[in-house]
Every structure is written in C-alpha cells, then in structure tokens.
Amino acid sequence: MKKILIRLIISILIAAVFVWWFKSQGLRLIPSWTDIRTYVEWWTLPTYIGIIFVFHIIRAWRWVYLLKPVASVKKRSMMPVAFIGFMAIMVMPLRTGEFVRPYLINRRAGVSKSAAFGTIAIERVIDGLLVSLWLSFCLVGVESTKSPYVWSLRILPLALFSSALIVLIVFLANKEWFKKVVGGIMGFFSGRIRDGVLGVLDRFWTGLQALPNRRYVAMFVLLSVVYWGLNACGFWVLAKGTGLDIPFLGAVAGMAVVAVGILLPAGPGFFGNFQVATLLALSFYLPDEVLRQEGASIFIFLLYVLQSGWAILFGLISLIIERIPLDRILRPFSDETILDE
C-alpha cells in the first residue's frame, strides 16, 4: 500500500498541473446539468453510448489473436481479463494498471506474465502506428500557425511507434544477439539480476510470436482499424450533438490526439491529461471564441465521463461475474516478482 500511495500522490500532483492549465483556458471541468440538457441534442447520448459499447467489445476481442500463438486461451477466460485490465489502466495511477492483464491471464490461463506483456507490446505498437498514421495524415491540412504542437504531433508519434516496431522485429529475429547486448549492459549489476532480466527477455520473446503469423496479425489489425474507426465516429457524433462543427477528419485527428495524450503517465483515470489533450485537438479545428463557449466544456466532460464510465462498468461487471475479489487488481503491485513465472 505504501508503494501505491506514493504513486497515487505523484499522479495526483501531475493531474493537478493539467487541471490548472485546463481551467486557465476558461473552460469548466464539470458543466451544470441544465447546460448539458440545453446544449446536447436528444439523440447524441444514446448514439454515442451504443458506439462505445461496440468498440469496447472489439477492443477486448482482438487480444485473442495475439494470445493464440502463445497459448490456447478460451475467449471465455480472456474477455473478462481484458475488461478488468482496461478498468485497472483507467483507475490506477501512472498507468500501472498495465500489469493487471498479464497477472490475471497468468492466473486464469497459465500464460507466462512476460509473454503476456509481449502480446501487449504488440497491441500498443500497432495501436500507436494506426493512430499516429491517421494523425499525421489529418494534420497535413492543419496550418502549423494554429498551434505550436502541430508539427510535433505530425512527426513524433509516428517516429516513436515506427521505432518501437523496428525494435520488436529486431528482437524477434535476433533474440540471442539482443540478449547479448542487454547482457553486456547489465554487466554492472549482480549475476542474479542479470539472469533474471535475460529470463524475462526469453519469455517476452515468446509473446511476440503473433508477429510472424500473417493471419493473426491481419485479424488483429483489421479489428483495430474498426475499433479506432468507431472511436473516431463516436468523437464526431458527440461533437455534432454538442454543437461543435468539426469535420470528420478533425474527429479522426481528435481521437488520435487523445490516444497519444493519455499515454502519458498521469493521474488516476487519465484525469487532467485527457481533458488537455481533447482541448488541444479541438483547437486545431475550432476558433478560440467557440472553445470558450459552454459546448466545448460539455463535449470534453461527456467524452471523458462516458469513455471512462464504460471502461469501469465493463470491468466491474467482469469482476462480479467471474467472482474475482476487487483487491486482486492490486496484487501485481505488491508482487516483487511480477515478471517471474
């Protein structure tokens, strides 16, 4: 609990900085219910909630195609673990919830925790490449004078995730050479630590076995395109329903900016960095006077509450159905051997 408390305090301080900057732009974090009823079209929330429901199912379902080359995992075991893991990422500080999926899939299906991290690494890299490609494409039509962040968002995310993919491919193709390099770097540490790291690399390599399998990778990429496409559609629908007139390409860029923004280790629930990333995305396509109106605050509030709310709801339902104690999602953070078998 001491470790969790320290991380929580750090994450809250980071979130406070984001919240301070957001409010300094003249927006409200929590609009009144009266304003929401006034600004939001009647069809907006049911449509957006339906879209979120579908893309959360697809987000969890696609993981099975990365797990299949590693171990035989039934969808009945995998789906609840995915939902609980997504909830943990949402509620735990500094993105430490990423440890929960490998921990639970190890307990429920016997998949090595390190190998599970390998599948999650593929998931993160492919997701990052998709959103950064779309972001680079969409921001070509945005003048760099609109924001000092336009050029960096055009280039840096794509460069980062392309480099990450190259590293994974090199590691997959040249495991022994990669381990030799890492072993040399780890020479400054004790033999026990060095051997432990190299053992983790061996098991992590196992989790990358989906990459050479064209069928599984193709299915994962296809479902990922659908998942992120629905995410962009939801962004556009919610913006239209709250009176924000942005083009569909603006919604695609907005979805991508938010996805990149919440990668930052920040407060529980991505609180603060989610709002700032969304406002930044809107600033590329809307004038300042529109951003200062109540519609923008309402849009950002609803986007955050509905996305995080669905993730938490799916996770809690999975915990109840699977009869997994709530404190189980805290176990990885008290386990010093999280990557051991």
VENWOJO-V767248 format. One line per field, one symbol per residue. ss: DSSP state (H for helix, E for strand, - for the rest). psi: psi as a letter, one per 30 degrees, with the letter a starting at -180 (. if undefined). Layout:
# VENWOJO-V767248
ss=???
psi=???
This chain:
# VENWOJO-V767248
ss=-HHHHHHHHHHHHHHHHHHHHHHH--------HHHHHHH--HHHHHHHHHHHHHHHHHHHH--HHHH-------HHHHHHHHHHHHHHHHH-HHH--HHHHHHHHHHHH---HHHHHHHHHHHHHHHHHHHHHHHHHHH----HHH---HHHHHHHHHHHHHHHHHHHHHHHH-HHHHHHHHHHHHHH--HHHHHHHHHHHHHHHH-------HHHHHHHHHHHHHHHHHHHHHHHHHHHH------HHHHHHHHHHHHHH------HHH--HHHHHHHHHHH----HHHH--HHHHHHHHHHHHHHHHHHHHHHHHHHHH----HHHHHHHHH-------
psi=eeeeeeeeeeeeeeeeeeeeeeffgglkejlleeeeeefkkefeeeeeeeeeeefeeeeeeffffffefeljkkeeeeeeeeeeeeeeeefklhgffffeeeeefeefggkkeeeeeeeeeeeeeeeeeeeeeeeeeefegkkffekffeeefeeeeeeefeeeeeeeeeeefieeeeeeeeeeegfflleeeeeeeeeeeeeeeefgffefjeeeeeeeeeeeeeeeeeeeeeeeeeeefggjikleeeeeeeeeeeeeeffkjalkggkdeeeeeeeeeefffkleeefflfeeeeeeeeeeeeeeeeeeeeeeeeeeefhkkefeffeffgjfhegl.
